[in-house]
Amino acid sequence: MSDTTEMQKKIDRVRTLIRPLNNQIAIIPEDKETVTASGVYLPENAGGVEVTGVVAAIGPQALVDHDGNQVEDIEIGDRVFYDAFSTKDIKIIGQPITLVMRENCLCVIKSADKVEEVKR
């Protein structure tokens, strides 16, 4: 089964389990890398918090700007980069879900390549 089909099944499942309220977005977090390029295995708590994932559900106010205008810059199925320090992580029937306020989604990722946060 392809990764796209598997992700669509996860999205459909999340959409049947929850309905985000207000400006919340439900994101399926992407798996963390557990092995470095040089082959070193990383423990689960190493490094930063996961900051990329796929949008599974969108609250009704997440698509409205401050002036009340409808915006459609984020859609279900989009891969996004988000601020990991302002999230709520939950698990429903074994499915991890991250709830993020719309303004904490920083960008939609259009490339299939791995995204890395640069530490300063």
N, C-alpha and C positions, 0 to 999 in steps of 0.2 A: 504494500500500500504506500502511496506517495506521501511525502511530508505535508503537502498542501491538503490532501484529503484528510489526513489525520488531524491537522490543525482545524479544518472546517468542522470536523466532528466534535472537537473540544469546544469550539465557539458555540455550536448549536447546543451542546450540553449546558454550558454556562448560562446561555440565554434562557434555558428552561428552568434553571435553578435560582437565578437572582434577577432583579430589576433595579439597577442603580437609581437613586433618588437625586433630585436637584442637579448639580453640576458634576456629579461623580461619573467616573468611567471605570468599568471593570476590565482589567487587563490580565491576560494569561502570561505570567512571567516566563521568559526564556530560560532554558537550563544554563546553569553556570558552567564555565570551563573548569574541569577538575585536574587537567594535566597541562603544564606549561609547554611551550614549543620545544624546550630542551628535555622534556620527559619527566619533570618533577611533578609528583602528585600533590595537589593542594587539599588541605582539610576543608570541610564545608564552611567553617567560619573565617577562612582566610580572605583577605582583601576587602573590597567594598561590597556594597549591597547591589543586587541585580538591578539594572536600570533600563533594560529593554524588554519589550513584550509585545503581544498582539492584542489589539482592542477586541473585546468579546461583546460588550454591551455598553450603551451610552445613556446616561440620565437625560431627562427632557430639557433641563436648563444648560446642559453642556454644549448645545449647538446654538446658543443665543448669546450675542455679545452684550456689552454693558449698555448699549443703546436700544436693546431689544430686537435687533436685526438678526435674522436667521443666518448662520454661518455653517458651511459644510466643509471645513478644512480637515476634519478627522472623521473616519468612517470605520464601521465594523470590519475587521480583517486587516486594518493598517498596522504596521509594525512601528512602534513609537519608542522614543527615548524620553524618560521622565525623571523628575527629581525624586530620588529614592528616600529622602528624609521626611517626606510628607505623605506617606502612604499608610494604608491599613491592609495588612496581609491576613487573609482568611483561607480556610480550606473547607470545602463542602463536598461530601461524598468522595473524599480523596483528591479532589481537584483544587490545586492552589490557585487563588485568585487575589490580585492586588487591586485595591480600590484607590483611585487617584483623582484629585480634583482637576477639572479641565485645565485650569491655568498652570498646573504643574506638569502637563505634557509639554515638553520642550520642542519636539519636532517629530515629524513623520519621516521614517527612514525608507528611502526608495530603493536602496541597494540591498542585495542579498548578502553582502559581505559582513563579516564580523565587525561589530562596533566596539571600540574600546574608549573608555573615559581616560583622558590625560590628567594625571595628578600634577598639581603645581605646588 
